Amino acid sequence: MNKLDSVIGFFAPEAALRRVQARRALKIVAAYEATRPSRTRKNPGDNRSGDLVVEADVETLRGQARHLEQNHDFAAGILTTLVTNIVGPRGIDVEFQPKTWDGDIHDGLASQMNDAHKEWARRPECTRQFSWAKSQRLLCNTWLRDGETLLRHLQGTVPGLKHRTAVPYTIECLEPDFLPVNYSDPSKRIVQGIQKSAWGEPGGFWLYDEHPGASLNWCMKRRFHSAENIEHLKFVRRLHQSRGVSIFAAVMNRLNDIKDYEENERVAAKITSAMVGFIQKGSPDRYQYDDDLDDDGNRTLDIRAGAIYDDLRPGETVGTIQSNRPSGLLTPFLETMHRMAAAGTMDSFSSISKNYNGTYSSQRQELVEQWANYETFSLEFCEEIVEPVTRRWVQMGLLAEAFQVPADVDPATLMHVDFITPVMPWINPAHEASADETLLENVLASPQQTIRRRGKKPDDVIKQTAAWQRKLEENGITTPTKRAAVPTENTESDSESDSDSK
């Protein structure tokens, strides 16, 4: 009640009550229907900050996501499909494009940098177990499954570490467990292990020296690492969210339901495959089991193919237990659940379910629409992981003089790099190749662009083609020329009629 209602209520309480009720009714009418819960719709909501929501559940979600990957083939297939299309089997490759002062690509320096980077990429991480491509796949898998991953730059002189190549630069890949979620200190602006500035910019990370879940968890010391040496890739859907959440978060219950339903149907079908019979008896007082008993006193029946039971007791019948498993509703149910899981994880339904039924147009449409999601993930992974690593490698390579920069090269172009991400596969190679040929003939695309769209490096293709041509010439083999199209009778008649009309 406002002041006027209070005054009116002192003299006329009923009139004041009617005013309040009318005002409340107007407020309810003006509200959104979605804000008014009902008996059948509870309308839950959560207006907490992203950090508060994550802090309570992120470790539980992370553990459940890892359990699904380890024990559910469908969940593992989702992650494998995402990683394959985001990073690719060879990883996101790089092609250096240093330019001269005239703006032309310096082929000599580019080849030198590409060769040096290829050698470094053989074993770039501190454990010397994985290549750069394998490290990318593991980082991407951790990012999607756990919601985040970390990469540490190790450059120059590092105690106890020996760099493998002439470039004194190594990387360290870390799981999010190294960054404690429960370590926050408002006085130091530390939020879930991340020390931030007043504007929210990460200034450093407090990381454990060892994995907290390892057998060496006696060494649980936290150490501060400057943000300049740490890359933090996280999967977030809200602004100001410090930690990432698993991509399975929205579909985790659905994946568990799919796993349980499939397991129940599988067990039921397994039980059905074993023959189960029973003997339906008449009156019990009419039976005397003096024979046909085993050592334990149980009655035996000779069950074999084509057997005829002519020694049943009076009133007995032999029956078998019938089962309707596997259920005929299993396939449509799983197909619907797989579609929902694909939508929630931004994956392709056909790829994760291995269901490729449909026309060329429908498969092409699904692939084109889905590839935008893969490209989005690839771009984010490239910006947050691959590009910082490449820049740091170039900087350390310059300091260590791992490659010589000629005087005619613009130093500002040493960071000019083409990142080769996975390309959209062909559904119909003949149609796709014809489309590329048309683009090249009409100067709508360059040969370099066409080659990179196929996931190859133009320089590698040219070198391999030149080497092949030399081998053919050395062995006296001539390559067949492209046969010109033979004009048909209709074409000849049409051309003659055109000439006559002229």
C-alpha positions in Angstrom: 0.0 0.0 0.0 1.2 3.5 -0.8 0.5 6.6 1.3 -2.8 7.4 -0.3 -4.0 3.9 0.3 -3.0 4.2 3.9 -5.0 7.4 4.3 -8.0 5.9 2.5 -7.7 2.8 4.6 -7.9 4.8 7.8 -11.3 6.1 6.9 -12.6 3.4 4.5 -10.8 0.1 4.7 -12.9 -1.6 2.1 -12.2 1.0 -0.5 -8.5 0.9 0.2 -8.6 -3.0 -0.2 -10.3 -2.7 -3.5 -7.7 -0.3 -4.8 -4.9 -2.6 -3.8 -6.6 -5.6 -5.4 -7.2 -3.8 -8.6 -3.6 -2.6 -8.9 -2.4 -6.2 -8.2 -4.8 -7.6 -10.9 -3.4 -5.1 -13.4 0.1 -6.2 -12.6 -0.7 -9.8 -13.1 -2.4 -9.1 -16.5 0.7 -7.2 -17.7 3.2 -10.0 -16.7 4.5 -12.6 -19.1 2.7 -15.9 -19.0 6.1 -17.7 -18.7 6.7 -16.0 -15.3 3.5 -17.4 -13.7 3.9 -21.0 -12.5 1.0 -23.4 -12.6 0.2 -26.8 -11.4 1.6 -28.4 -14.5 4.4 -26.0 -15.1 6.8 -25.0 -12.4 8.9 -22.5 -14.4 12.3 -22.9 -12.6 14.8 -20.1 -12.9 18.3 -19.2 -11.8 19.5 -15.7 -11.7 22.9 -16.4 -10.0 26.1 -15.4 -11.7 27.8 -17.8 -14.0 30.6 -18.4 -11.5 28.2 -19.3 -8.7 26.3 -21.7 -10.9 29.5 -23.4 -12.1 31.3 -23.5 -8.7 28.6 -25.8 -7.2 28.5 -28.4 -10.0 31.4 -28.2 -12.4 33.5 -30.9 -10.8 30.6 -33.3 -10.6 29.7 -32.7 -14.2 33.3 -33.2 -15.2 33.5 -36.6 -13.4 30.2 -37.8 -15.0 31.3 -36.7 -18.4 34.5 -38.7 -18.0 32.5 -41.7 -16.8 30.3 -41.5 -19.9 33.3 -41.4 -22.2 34.9 -44.4 -20.5 31.8 -46.6 -20.3 29.3 -45.4 -23.0 30.2 -46.1 -26.6 27.7 -43.5 -27.9 29.2 -40.7 -25.7 32.7 -41.6 -26.8 31.6 -41.6 -30.4 30.2 -38.0 -30.0 33.5 -36.8 -28.7 35.5 -38.6 -31.4 33.3 -37.1 -34.2 33.7 -33.6 -32.8 37.4 -33.8 -32.4 37.9 -35.3 -35.9 36.0 -32.5 -37.5 37.3 -29.7 -35.4 41.0 -30.6 -35.3 41.3 -33.3 -38.0 43.6 -36.3 -38.2 46.7 -34.2 -38.9 45.8 -31.4 -36.5 45.4 -27.8 -37.5 48.4 -27.3 -39.7 50.2 -24.0 -40.4 51.8 -22.6 -43.5 54.0 -19.6 -43.1 53.7 -16.8 -45.6 56.5 -14.2 -45.0 56.5 -11.5 -47.6 59.1 -9.3 -49.1 59.0 -5.5 -49.0 57.2 -5.7 -52.4 54.4 -7.8 -50.9 55.4 -11.1 -52.6 55.8 -14.3 -50.6 59.4 -15.1 -49.9 59.5 -18.8 -50.9 62.9 -19.5 -49.5 62.2 -18.3 -46.0 58.7 -19.8 -46.1 60.1 -23.2 -46.9 62.8 -22.8 -44.2 60.2 -21.9 -41.5 57.8 -24.7 -42.6 60.5 -27.3 -42.4 61.7 -26.1 -39.0 58.2 -26.1 -37.6 57.5 -29.6 -39.0 60.6 -30.8 -37.1 59.5 -29.1 -33.9 56.0 -30.5 -34.3 57.2 -34.1 -34.0 57.5 -34.0 -30.2 56.7 -30.5 -28.9 55.3 -31.2 -25.5 57.2 -31.7 -22.3 56.6 -35.4 -21.8 57.9 -36.2 -25.4 55.0 -38.7 -25.9 52.8 -36.9 -28.3 53.2 -35.0 -31.6 51.7 -31.6 -32.1 48.7 -33.1 -34.0 48.1 -35.7 -31.2 48.4 -32.9 -28.5 45.8 -30.9 -30.3 43.4 -33.8 -30.4 43.9 -34.5 -26.7 43.5 -30.8 -25.8 40.3 -30.6 -27.9 38.9 -33.7 -26.4 39.6 -32.4 -22.9 38.1 -29.0 -23.8 34.8 -30.6 -24.9 34.5 -33.3 -22.3 35.7 -31.4 -19.2 34.6 -28.0 -20.4 38.1 -26.5 -20.4 41.8 -27.2 -20.8 45.1 -25.4 -20.2 48.4 -25.0 -22.0 51.6 -23.7 -20.5 54.4 -22.1 -22.6 57.9 -23.3 -21.6 60.5 -21.2 -23.3 64.2 -20.4 -22.8 66.0 -21.9 -19.9 63.6 -24.1 -17.8 65.0 -26.0 -14.8 65.1 -29.8 -15.5 63.8 -29.4 -19.1 65.8 -29.9 -22.3 64.3 -28.6 -25.5 64.4 -31.1 -28.3 64.9 -28.8 -31.3 67.0 -25.7 -32.1 63.9 -23.6 -31.1 64.0 -23.4 -27.3 60.3 -23.7 -26.9 58.1 -26.5 -25.4 54.5 -26.8 -24.3 52.8 -28.4 -21.4 49.2 -29.7 -21.7 47.2 -29.6 -18.5 43.8 -30.9 -17.5 41.4 -28.5 -15.6 42.0 -30.5 -12.3 45.3 -28.6 -12.0 43.3 -25.3 -11.6 41.3 -25.6 -8.3 37.7 -24.6 -8.5 37.3 -24.2 -4.7 40.2 -21.7 -4.3 38.8 -18.2 -4.1 40.0 -15.1 -2.2 38.0 -11.9 -2.7 40.6 -9.8 -1.0 43.1 -10.8 -3.8 40.5 -11.0 -6.6 41.1 -14.7 -6.9 38.0 -16.4 -8.4 38.1 -20.2 -8.7 41.9 -20.3 -9.0 42.1 -17.4 -11.4 43.6 -14.1 -10.2 41.8 -11.2 -12.0 42.2 -7.5 -12.4 39.4 -5.0 -11.4 38.1 -5.3 -15.0 38.0 -9.1 -14.9 41.2 -9.7 -17.0 43.1 -12.8 -15.9 46.4 -11.9 -14.5 47.6 -15.3 -13.4 46.6 -18.9 -12.5 47.1 -20.8 -9.3 48.0 -24.3 -10.5 48.8 -27.5 -8.5 52.3 -28.9 -9.1 50.8 -32.4 -9.5 47.4 -33.7 -10.5 45.2 -33.8 -7.4 43.8 -37.2 -8.4 47.2 -38.8 -8.9 49.0 -41.2 -6.5 51.5 -38.3 -5.8 48.8 -36.2 -4.3 51.0 -35.6 -1.3 52.5 -32.8 -3.3 49.4 -30.5 -3.3 51.3 -27.2 -3.4 49.7 -24.4 -5.4 52.0 -22.2 -7.5 51.2 -18.9 -9.2 51.7 -18.7 -13.0 51.5 -15.5 -15.0 48.7 -15.3 -17.5 51.3 -14.6 -20.2 52.5 -18.2 -20.0 49.1 -19.9 -19.8 46.4 -20.4 -22.4 43.0 -21.2 -20.9 40.5 -22.6 -23.4 37.0 -23.0 -21.9 33.5 -23.8 -23.1 31.2 -21.1 -21.8 27.7 -19.9 -22.7 27.6 -16.9 -20.3 29.5 -13.7 -20.0 31.9 -13.3 -17.0 32.1 -17.0 -16.6 35.5 -18.0 -15.2 35.4 -21.8 -15.7 34.1 -23.9 -18.5 31.4 -26.5 -18.4 31.3 -29.9 -20.2 29.5 -30.0 -23.6 27.6 -32.9 -22.2 26.0 -30.8 -19.4 22.7 -30.2 -21.2 22.3 -33.8 -22.5 23.9 -35.8 -19.7 20.6 -37.2 -18.4 19.6 -38.1 -21.9 22.8 -40.0 -22.5 22.4 -41.9 -19.2 18.8 -42.8 -20.2 20.0 -44.1 -23.6 22.7 -46.1 -21.9 20.3 -47.6 -19.4 17.6 -48.4 -21.9 20.0 -50.0 -24.3 21.5 -52.1 -21.5 18.0 -53.3 -20.4 17.1 -54.3 -23.9 20.4 -56.0 -24.4 20.0 -58.1 -21.2 16.4 -58.9 -22.1 17.4 -60.1 -25.5 20.2 -62.2 -24.0 17.8 -63.9 -21.6 15.4 -64.5 -24.4 18.1 -66.2 -26.5 18.3 -68.9 -23.8 15.4 -71.4 -24.0 13.4 -71.4 -20.8 10.7 -74.1 -20.4 8.2 -75.1 -17.7 5.9 -78.0 -16.9 2.4 -77.2 -16.1 1.0 -79.9 -13.7 -2.4 -81.1 -12.8 -3.4 -82.2 -9.3 -0.2 -82.7 -7.1 -1.5 -85.9 -5.4 -1.5 -87.8 -8.6 2.4 -87.8 -9.0 4.9 -90.2 -7.6 8.5 -89.3 -8.5 10.2 -92.7 -8.1 12.4 -92.5 -11.1 13.8 -89.9 -13.6 15.5 -88.0 -10.7 19.1 -86.8 -10.6 21.4 -87.1 -7.7 19.9 -84.0 -6.1 16.4 -85.3 -6.3 15.3 -83.1 -9.2 13.3 -84.4 -12.1 15.1 -84.6 -15.4 13.9 -84.2 -19.0 15.8 -85.3 -22.1 15.8 -82.1 -24.2 17.2 -82.5 -27.7 16.3 -81.6 -31.3 13.2 -83.5 -32.5 12.5 -85.0 -29.1 9.0 -86.3 -28.3 7.8 -86.3 -24.7 5.6 -89.4 -24.3 6.3 -89.9 -20.6 4.5 -86.8 -19.2 2.4 -87.4 -16.1 -1.3 -87.2 -16.3 -2.4 -83.6 -16.7 1.1 -82.3 -17.5 1.9 -80.0 -20.5 5.3 -78.5 -21.5 5.4 -74.8 -22.2 8.1 -72.1 -23.0 8.4 -68.6 -21.8 7.8 -66.1 -24.7 9.4 -62.7 -24.8 8.8 -59.7 -27.0 12.5 -58.6 -26.8 14.1 -56.9 -28.5 11.3 -54.4 -28.6 10.1 -53.1 -32.0 10.2 -49.6 -30.5 13.9 -49.7 -29.8 15.0 -48.3 -33.2 12.7 -45.3 -33.4 13.2 -44.4 -29.8 17.0 -44.5 -30.1 16.8 -42.5 -33.4 14.8 -39.7 -31.6 17.2 -39.7 -28.6 20.2 -39.6 -30.9 18.8 -36.6 -32.8 18.2 -34.7 -29.5 21.7 -35.6 -28.3 23.2 -34.4 -31.6 21.4 -31.1 -31.3 22.6 -30.6 -27.7 26.2 -31.3 -28.5 26.2 -29.4 -31.9 27.2 -32.6 -33.6 26.0 -34.3 -36.8 23.2 -36.9 -36.3 24.2 -39.0 -39.2 27.8 -39.1 -38.0 27.2 -40.0 -34.4 24.4 -42.5 -35.1 26.0 -44.0 -38.2 22.6 -43.6 -39.9 23.2 -42.4 -43.5 19.7 -43.1 -44.9 18.5 -40.3 -47.1 19.0 -38.7 -50.5 22.1 -36.8 -51.7 20.3 -33.5 -51.2 19.3 -34.2 -47.6 22.8 -35.5 -46.7 24.4 -32.5 -48.4 22.0 -30.1 -46.6 22.8 -31.7 -43.2 26.5 -31.5 -43.8 26.5 -27.9 -44.9 24.4 -26.7 -41.9 26.5 -28.8 -39.5 29.8 -27.7 -40.9 29.2 -24.2 -39.6 29.3 -25.6 -36.0 32.6 -27.5 -36.7 34.1 -24.3 -38.3 33.1 -22.3 -35.2 34.8 -24.7 -32.9 37.9 -24.9 -35.2 38.2 -21.1 -35.2 37.9 -20.9 -31.5 40.5 -23.7 -30.9 42.8 -22.1 -33.5 42.5 -18.6 -31.9 43.0 -19.8 -28.3 45.6 -22.6 -28.8 47.2 -23.0 -32.2 47.8 -19.3 -33.0 49.4 -18.4 -29.6 51.6 -21.4 -29.8 52.7 -20.5 -33.4 53.4 -16.9 -32.4 55.5 -18.0 -29.5 57.4 -20.5 -31.7 58.2 -17.8 -34.2 59.4 -15.4 -31.5 61.7 -18.0 -29.9 62.9 -19.2 -33.4 64.0 -15.6 -34.1 65.9 -15.3 -30.8 67.6 -18.7 -31.3 68.3 -17.9 -34.9 66.7 -21.2 -36.0 66.0 -19.6 -39.4 67.7 -16.8 -41.2 65.6 -13.8 -42.2 66.9 -12.2 -45.5 67.2 -8.5 -45.7 64.5 -8.3 -48.4 61.8 -9.7 -46.0 59.5 -7.5 -44.1 59.9 -8.5 -40.4 56.2 -7.6 -39.7 55.1 -10.4 -42.0 56.8 -13.2 -40.2 53.6 -13.8 -38.3 51.6 -14.1 -41.5 50.4 -17.7 -41.3 47.6 -19.7 -43.1 46.0 -22.1 -40.7 44.8 -25.3 -42.5 41.7 -26.5 -40.7 39.7 -29.6 -41.5 37.7 -29.3 -44.7 34.1 -30.3 -45.4 34.3 -33.8 -47.0 32.8 -34.6 -50.4 29.5 -36.5 -50.6 29.6 -36.8 -54.4 33.2 -36.3 -55.6 32.2 -35.8 -59.3 29.9 -32.9 -58.4 32.3 -31.3 -56.0 35.3 -31.6 -58.4 33.2 -30.1 -61.2 32.2 -27.2 -59.0 35.9 -26.5 -58.2 36.8 -26.7 -61.9 34.0 -24.2 -62.7 35.2 -21.8 -60.0 38.8 -22.0 -61.4 37.8 -21.5 -65.0 35.7 -18.3 -64.1 38.5 -17.0 -61.8 36.2 -17.1 -58.8 38.8 -19.0 -56.7 42.5 -19.4 -56.8 44.3 -22.8 -57.1 45.7 -22.1 -53.6 42.3 -21.7 -52.1 41.1 -24.9 -53.8 44.0 -26.9 -52.6 43.7 -25.6 -49.0 40.0 -26.4 -49.0 41.1 -30.0 -49.5 43.4 -29.8 -46.4 46.6 -29.7 -48.5 49.5 -27.3 -48.7 49.9 -25.7 -52.2 53.7 -25.8 -52.0 53.6 -29.5 -51.1 51.3 -30.3 -54.0 53.5 -28.3 -56.5 56.7 -30.1 -55.3 55.0 -33.5 -55.4 53.6 -32.8 -58.9 57.0 -31.6 -60.2 58.8 -34.7 -58.8 56.2 -37.0 -60.4 56.6 -35.2 -63.7 60.4 -35.7 -63.6 60.0 -39.4 -62.9 57.6 -39.8 -65.8 60.0 -38.0 -68.2 63.0 -40.1 -67.0 61.1 -43.2 -67.8 59.7 -41.9 -71.1 56.1 -41.9 -70.0 53.9 -39.2 -71.4 50.8 -38.1 -69.4 47.5 -38.4 -71.3 46.0 -35.1 -72.3 42.4 -34.3 -71.5 40.2 -35.5 -74.3 38.1 -32.8 -75.9 34.3 -33.3 -75.9 33.1 -35.0 -79.1 30.2 -32.9 -80.6 27.0 -34.7 -81.1 24.8 -34.7 -84.2 22.4 -32.2 -82.6 25.3 -29.9 -81.8 26.5 -30.0 -85.4 23.1 -29.4 -86.8 22.6 -26.5 -84.4 25.9 -24.9 -85.5 25.1 -25.4 -89.2 21.7 -23.7 -88.7 23.3 -20.9 -86.9 25.8 -20.3 -89.7 23.0 -20.4 -92.3 21.0 -17.8 -90.3 24.1 -15.6 -90.2 
